[in-house]
């Protein structure tokens, strides 16, 4: 792995890009600005693979369903779907409404996350590990049907 200054990276960018496409990571350091960390130039295909792996690990649980007992005299009227990894839930009068509620919450969370990366990538936020999943959601560019498929909820609608 090669390490370059910003000036060197500018001069050697075609080489750095070709290497990244081949899977070779390069590090770029800005020694003039000590507050910024190192930056990797790496293949998007490799990043997409990491994102796909993170998305494939998502799990869902129906927490409540219509007819479940709330108390001795009261029954639940809604479907409640929970995702542990992102700590999101969807609620609806039908399964479909609950699934799409979770999709919308995930899309909103991805927007919020990428609007304030500095906060969310801080380990103290306890959400820094959500990056790869939310990257996959963000790549859907607001298309609910794509998000539904990418986060693995389509199969829940088919059950």
C-alpha positions, 0 to 999 in steps of 0.5 A: 500500500502506497502512501502519498501526499496530496501533491503527489496524489494529484500528480499520480492520480491516473496511476492511483485510480488504475491501482484502485480499480485493480484492488490496490488501496492507496493512502493520501495524507494531508500533512498541511492540515493536521486535523484531517486524517488519512484518506483511502483511494480504493475500488468502488467494487470492493466498497460495494461488496462490503455494503452488500455483506452488511445488508445481507446481515439484516434481520427482522422480527414481527414484534406485535401482530393484530390480535396479540394481547396487550392486556386481558381485555385489549388486543393489538390492532397493528403490525409492528416490525423491528430491525435490530441492526439499525434499531428501527421499526415500522408500524401499520394496520397491514403487513405491507403498511408496516414494511413500508413504514420501516422502509421510510424510516430507513430512508429518513435515517440514511438521509439524516446520517449522511447529512451529519456524518461527523456526529454519526461516525463518532464511536460515542454515537453508537451508530458508527457501525450503521455506515455500510447499511445506510450507504446501501440505502442511500445508493437507492436514491429515494426509490422505495422499491429498491430500498425494499429489495436491498434491505431484504424486506421484499421477502416479508411481503411475499410470505 
